Amino acid sequence: MSAAPPKSVFAKPQNGNGTVLPVSNLGKAIRVNGDLETDGELHIQGCVTGRINAGTLVIAGDGYVEGDVVARDVRVDGRLNGRIFAVNVTLAKSADVSGRVFHNSVTVEQGARIDARMPWRPPSYFETLDQLPETKS
Amino acid sequence: MTMFNRTDNKPNETAPATTVPPPGAATYTATPEVKKPQAVAQPIMSAAPAATGGVSVISKALKITGQLESTEDIRIDGEVNGDVRAVSVTVGNNAKVKGNVYGDTVELAGTVEGKIEAKKVVLGGTARMTGDVVHQDIRIESGAFIDGHLKPEFGKTTSKTNGAGHA
């Protein structure tokens, strides 16, 4: 991992003591209506409507997200309707994505269902993401 | 000298470098592995390892603004601004919930500002509860801070879901 400026939205998944933050998990049966914010890792198996801000986000096979996602790394195995802003994006073969995928590096597995524009952006674009009007909540 | 010398008595070693793939299948799948992407990004690991059944964990780094609803258990170690509704809700030591908490069982070791409505309520020694508690069965450990009313009325008057038994 490259040394990112501490003010960036992509803070490393560590707190001040250098210990790794625990993974948050939203199980299958959960429904969230609102915004999620974490510097660490977030796994979503349930249904989330709203904005997500995370270090690493994984939308599992059963997961469904409707809204904007801002993260350093994003992996989608489930469904997403909205925009992704992430340096590294992985769309697995079971993914179903519609919207826009702003990325610096993208991996799409064979079989993924994508109905989206996928604009490439330089790494500097993601450093200043939280200041962009389009990604402000 | 010649690579494909048939007269050699070891047939297996004739062409070690260029093994001919079986016609058809192999050539198609092999190509993507050869040219790996130059980008430094390594694909994120699959979702499997941290998938611990259906239990939802809001870790201490996570902040949620909005409603949270589940038909299973929720453990909160982070911060929630909004209502929480689940079968069993556990609010951890340094967790904070601003909003109402509904459930069958609510265990509180952290802070809740709002109402708790649950059949069984456990307030631990580190609990800070600001608001009313509607319960049927409650346990309060020494050290818990409570600013609010305790009402043993769960399922009687306040609950909209359970109107049975009341004429």
Interface residues (C-beta under 8 A of the other chain):
Chain A: P13 N15 L21 P22 V23 S24 N25 L26 G27 K28 A29 I30 R31 V32 N33 G34 D35 L36 E37 T38 D39 G40 E41 L42 H43 Q45 G46 G50 T56 V58 I59 A60 G61 D73 V74 R75 D77 V87 N88 T90 A92 N104 S105 T107
Chain B: P37 A39 V40 A41 Q42 P43 I44 M45 S46 A47 A50 A51 T52 G53 G54 V55 S56 V57 I58 S59 K60 A61 L62 K63 I64 T65 G66 Q67 L68 E69 S70 T71 E72 D73 I74 D77 G78 N81 G82 A86
